[in-house]
Amino acid sequence: MKKLKTIFSPRNLIVWLFALVLVFTVPKLNEPIMSDTDAIVTMMCVDEKDGKVDLAVSVLAPAEGKTPKYEIYSGSGESIGEATDNISLMLGKDVAF
């Protein structure tokens, strides 16, 4: 019984939680920000007019140098999901929020 208390002590739980976080986050650090299949959205604007939803997104585009480059795309549809799908078709990539 004492052994279980030492394994599940608050200090050991924090150490185990920290190790678990490291296991899930460290492999993601080597992945690039922009992939071939995803477009990373940094800003989004939604407007509804006459039952249609207009969506404008600012997408992080790959650029040389230290300053990031952003491109703006817009789409419309009956819902936000349909507008997002229309932007994805225009970009040729999945829109990742």
Phi and psi in degrees as a GROMACS rama.xvg file:
@    title "Ramachandran Plot"
@    xaxis  label "Phi"
@    yaxis  label "Psi"
@TYPE xy
-65.2886  -33.2455  LYS-2
-65.7977  -39.8105  LYS-3
-63.8142  -37.9536  LEU-4
-65.4835  -35.7923  LYS-5
-74.7071  -33.8911  THR-6
-68.3201  -40.5424  ILE-7
-99.774  27.5921  PHE-8
-71.2975  155.727  SER-9
-57.3357  -37.0129  PRO-10
-65.9524  -45.0511  ARG-11
-67.0499  -35.057  ASN-12
-63.9893  -38.6039  LEU-13
-65.4217  -41.5381  ILE-14
-63.133  -44.4106  VAL-15
-65.0347  -39.3964  TRP-16
-64.9174  -41.7774  LEU-17
-62.8401  -42.0415  PHE-18
-64.3316  -38.9914  ALA-19
-65.1779  -41.1528  LEU-20
-63.2331  -42.0986  VAL-21
-62.251  -39.5816  LEU-22
-62.6371  -37.4984  VAL-23
-88.3147  -20.9375  PHE-24
-100.025  -34.7487  THR-25
-61.3771  -42.7205  VAL-26
-62.2562  -26.9631  PRO-27
-75.5188  -16.6062  LYS-28
-68.0302  -25.8078  LEU-29
-85.2742  -10.0075  ASN-30
-78.1942  143.575  GLU-31
-71.153  157.242  PRO-32
-65.7629  -43.4149  ILE-33
-109.61  123.346  MET-34
-105.244  177.37  SER-35
-74.644  -19.1654  ASP-36
-112.057  -13.5571  THR-37
-119.41  144.01  ASP-38
-112.599  120.675  ALA-39
-84.3268  120.777  ILE-40
-89.6234  128.452  VAL-41
-103.395  -31.1057  THR-42
-140.13  153.101  MET-43
-144.704  140.631  MET-44
-131.016  129.462  CYS-45
-119.614  134.836  VAL-46
-137.229  136.459  ASP-47
-115.259  128.894  GLU-48
-144.561  124.149  LYS-49
55.7164  39.849  ASP-50
79.3425  0.383834  GLY-51
-108.539  144.987  LYS-52
-105.088  125.158  VAL-53
-103.603  130.861  ASP-54
-125.734  128.584  LEU-55
-120.892  131.256  ALA-56
-126.899  145.52  VAL-57
-102.125  121.466  SER-58
-110.836  135.149  VAL-59
-73.5962  119.917  LEU-60
-106.707  145.718  ALA-61
-64.4218  134.716  PRO-62
-143.489  152.651  ALA-63
-85.2979  146.236  GLU-64
97.5631  -171.596  GLY-65
-90.6615  -25.037  LYS-66
-84.3328  127.996  THR-67
-72.9117  155.251  PRO-68
-114.866  132.87  LYS-69
-117.677  140.817  TYR-70
-123.076  144.213  GLU-71
-108.471  130.402  ILE-72
-126.458  149.532  TYR-73
-135.699  153.388  SER-74
-153.813  162.658  GLY-75
-136.3  160.3  SER-76
-176.726  -174.809  GLY-77
-74.3464  -25.1284  GLU-78
-142  172.931  SER-79
-65.3865  -36.5714  ILE-80
-63.455  -41.0776  GLY-81
-68.8883  -38.7192  GLU-82
-64.4418  -39.3055  ALA-83
-63.8407  -41.0698  THR-84
-63.3937  -38.6124  ASP-85
-65.588  -37.6101  ASN-86
-67.5299  -39.7456  ILE-87
-61.677  -40.2069  SER-88
-64.7653  -38.4318  LEU-89
-67.3089  -41.1856  MET-90
-76.7781  -32.5225  LEU-91
81.6485  13.0968  GLY-92
-136.635  161.511  LYS-93
-76.8024  138.649  ASP-94
-85.5101  118.837  VAL-95
-109.784  118.399  ALA-96
